[in-house]
Amino acid sequence: MQRQLAFWPAPQNTSQKPPIWDNLNPQHRATLITSLARLISKTVQSKDLSEIQEDKHDQ
């Protein structure tokens, strides 16, 4: 008889992960936050641009 696998299996290891931010110095934190903000803004801007181009194409 086949067993069905759980769709969302429970984690086997319940240990706490170390906090990432505590291990970074302020300069690295600022660099990381700036990089993430730039990636997010590029993604949002490219999505907005593609929607504008689709609207122009539909007209």
FENSUL-V405163 format. One record per backbone hydrogen bond with DSSP energy under -1.0 kcal/mol. NH is the residue of the N-H (numbers start at 1). CO is the residue of the C=O. E is the energy in kcal/mol with one decimal. If there is no record, write none. Layout:
# FENSUL-V405163
NH;CO;E
NH;CO;E
This chain:
# FENSUL-V405163
23;20;-1.2
24;21;-1.0
29;25;-2.3
30;26;-2.4
31;27;-2.2
32;28;-2.6
33;29;-2.7
34;30;-2.4
35;31;-2.4
36;32;-2.5
37;33;-2.4
38;34;-2.2
39;35;-2.2
40;36;-2.4
41;37;-2.5
42;38;-2.4
43;39;-2.1
44;40;-2.5
45;41;-2.8
46;42;-2.4
47;43;-1.9
48;44;-2.5
49;45;-2.5
50;46;-2.1
51;47;-1.9
52;48;-2.1
53;49;-2.4
54;50;-2.0
55;51;-2.1
56;52;-2.3
57;53;-2.1
58;54;-2.1
59;55;-1.3
